[in-house]
Amino acid sequence: MATVGDLMSRELVRVARDDSIEDAAERMSGRRVGSALVFDGERLVGILTERDVLRVVGARRLAGAVVSDWMTSHPETVGAEETVEQAGVLMLHGGFRHLPVVDGTAVVGIVSMRDLVGDALSDHAPRGA
């Protein structure tokens, strides 16, 4: 059975609380990802998602907006050793599409709903079929 560690991305988009939403969105867009993890030093303090960026734009408050005003503080995390099913249940019940992955207290990656669905369907829809 696949674990979260098998599917997670180790390439993280890291931002700080006082970064502008514009800068964070530019980094997310440049890396083609839907979330950025917010750190205070090495400590995970939040997550900023594409939904958060849309809320800022929809509220017409982009000028001067900073990450800390729009991020989700203290995001749920999932252990790298947990099963894909456990991560999926956590995402489904919490309404999340992205989960930071931890090994103890260290953030080691991120897993998305797309990663989980891709894994579930990989045997049923081989690439190029």
N, C-alpha and C positions, 0 to 999 in steps of 0.2 A: 504494500500500500504506500502510495506517494506521501511524502511529508511536505510541509510548507517550505522547508529548506531546499527541497528538490526543485521547486517552482519559482521561488522568490528571485527578484532582481537584486543584485548587490550594488548596482549603480544608483545611488541616491541623489536626488536633488535636495540640497541642504540650504536652508535660509535661516535668517535670524529674525527675532521678533520685530526689530526696528527697520527691517528692509521694507521698501515700498512694495505695494501690491504690483505695480507696473514691473519692477525688477523681478519679482518672484514669478509673475506670469510669463515674462520673457524667457526666463530660465526653463520653466516648465514647457513652454512651447518649443524652445530650441532643442530640448531633449525628447520631445514628443511623448510626454507623460502627463498624467492627470492629477498629480499631487506632488507636493514638496513637504519634506519634514522640517519642522522648526526646532532649532537647537539653541540652547543657552550653554555655550561651551560644548561639552560632550553630552549634555543631558537633554533628552527629548522632552520638549515642552508643548508641542502641538503639531498639527497637520493642517496644511492649506490645500484645498482641492479646487478643481476646476469649477465646481458648484459654488464655492466661496467667492471665486473671482467673478462669476456671473452675478452673484448677489451684489457685489460692490458696483459693478457696471450698471445693473438694473436699478440700483438706488441712486445712480448718478453721483457717486461719492468717490470716484477714482482719484481725483486730484488730492494729493496729500495722504491718501489711505496707506496705512501700514499693516503689515502682516498680523501683528498682535490684536488688532481691532476686529479681524475677520476670521482668524484661525479657530479650529477646534482645539481647546486646551486639553491636556492630559488624555490623548487619544488611547483607545483600546489598542492592545498589542496582542500578538500571537507568537508563541514559541516556535523556533525553527524545527523542533522535533515533533510538533503537533501534526495531526493528519490533515490532509486537504479537506476532508469532510468537516472536521472541527472548525477550521477556518471559515468554510462556507456557511456553517450554521451561525457562527458569530457575526459574519457579514449580513446574513439574511435577517437575523433578529435585531441587529443594531442599525440596520439601514446604511451600512458602510459599503464602499466600493474599493477601498484601499486600507490595508492594515500594515503598520510597521511590524517587522519581524525582529524578535529579540533572542539573544542567547544570554541568559541571566539578565543582567542590566544593560548589556551592550546592544545597540541597534545594529543588526547585521544585514538588513535588507528590507524590502517591501514586497508585498504580494497584493495583486489586484483581483477583482472579480473576473476580469478578462483572462488572467492566468489560470484561474480555477476552471472556468468554462472551457478554455482551450485544452486543458489537461483531460477533462471529462469527455470531450468530443474527439480527441486526437485519434482514437481507434476507429471512430465511426465516420470520420471525414478526413481521410489522408490528404495532405497538401497536394494540389494539382489534380484532384479527382473531380 
